[in-house]
Amino acid sequence: MIAQLLLSLLLAVQAVADYAPVDAACPTTDLVRPADGISDDEETFRVARKAVADQALKKWLTKTNSAFGTEDLPTVSCTTFETL
């Protein structure tokens, strides 16, 4: 077991030591798209993920304080905005 750990550590150190940045051309296309809606695939993911997140939030709220109402949970999300 110790041998495996040492080998993993050695490989990780070697991988970091072998890394060196190189010059590269920047993309000519935008890296982000306008936030004017989401695709069908994104909506499908959002709906499926909300179901999983709601169950976890209900469980946590009930454990934290059983008086919390868990019938109508909000959709919470995070985003970033950067001006160019």
Backbone torsions as a table, in degrees:
resi	resn	phi	psi	omega
1	MET	NA	-43.6	178.8
2	ILE	-64.7	-37.0	179.1
3	ALA	-62.5	-40.5	178.3
4	GLN	-64.9	-41.5	179.1
5	LEU	-63.3	-45.4	178.8
6	LEU	-63.9	-40.0	178.1
7	LEU	-63.9	-43.2	178.2
8	SER	-61.4	-43.0	179.1
9	LEU	-64.0	-44.3	178.8
10	LEU	-60.9	-44.6	179.5
11	LEU	-63.9	-39.3	179.1
12	ALA	-65.3	-44.6	178.8
13	VAL	-62.7	-42.3	180.0
14	GLN	-64.4	-40.4	179.6
15	ALA	-62.4	-41.9	178.7
16	VAL	-67.3	-41.6	-178.8
17	ALA	-65.8	-32.4	-179.0
18	ASP	-79.3	-14.8	-177.0
19	TYR	-76.9	134.2	173.4
20	ALA	-147.6	131.3	179.2
21	PRO	-66.1	151.7	178.5
22	VAL	-130.0	154.8	174.8
23	ASP	-67.8	140.9	178.5
24	ALA	-149.7	153.4	178.0
25	ALA	-76.6	142.1	176.8
26	CYS	-75.5	148.6	177.8
27	PRO	-61.7	148.3	178.3
28	THR	-93.1	-10.6	179.6
29	THR	-102.2	160.6	177.6
30	ASP	-62.9	143.6	178.0
31	LEU	-90.4	-14.6	178.1
32	VAL	-129.3	160.0	178.3
33	ARG	-111.5	160.5	177.4
34	PRO	-61.6	143.3	-179.0
35	ALA	-90.2	66.1	-179.6
36	ASP	-110.3	17.7	178.2
37	GLY	152.8	178.0	177.8
38	ILE	-125.3	156.4	-179.1
39	SER	-75.8	169.2	177.4
40	ASP	-60.9	-40.0	178.6
41	ASP	-64.1	-41.5	178.5
42	GLU	-64.1	-40.4	179.5
43	GLU	-65.9	-40.8	177.3
44	THR	-60.8	-44.9	177.4
45	PHE	-62.6	-44.3	-177.6
46	ARG	-59.6	-45.4	-179.1
47	VAL	-64.3	-45.2	179.6
48	ALA	-65.1	-41.3	-178.5
49	ARG	-68.4	-37.0	179.5
50	LYS	-62.8	-38.2	178.5
51	ALA	-61.3	-43.3	178.8
52	VAL	-67.6	-45.5	-178.9
53	ALA	-64.6	-39.2	178.9
54	ASP	-61.5	-41.9	179.2
55	GLN	-63.2	-42.5	179.2
56	ALA	-66.1	-41.2	179.4
57	LEU	-66.1	-42.0	177.3
58	LYS	-59.4	-44.9	-180.0
59	LYS	-61.0	-45.5	-178.7
60	TRP	-66.8	-44.5	179.9
61	LEU	-63.0	-41.4	179.2
62	THR	-64.2	-41.6	178.6
63	LYS	-67.4	-37.8	-177.9
64	THR	-72.6	-46.6	-179.1
65	ASN	-158.9	106.9	-175.2
66	SER	-64.5	-9.7	178.6
67	ALA	-81.5	-12.0	177.8
68	PHE	-63.8	136.9	173.4
69	GLY	-79.2	130.4	-178.0
70	THR	-122.2	18.6	-178.2
71	GLU	-82.1	-32.6	-176.6
72	ASP	-130.2	87.4	-175.5
73	LEU	-89.2	145.3	179.6
74	PRO	-77.1	161.6	170.1
75	THR	-95.0	120.7	-178.7
76	VAL	-112.0	133.8	178.1
77	SER	-145.3	164.5	178.8
78	CYS	-125.8	148.1	176.1
79	THR	-150.0	168.2	174.5
80	THR	-126.1	155.6	179.1
81	PHE	-136.2	128.1	179.8
82	GLU	-133.3	128.7	176.1
83	THR	-88.2	146.6	-179.9
84	LEU	-91.7	NA	NA
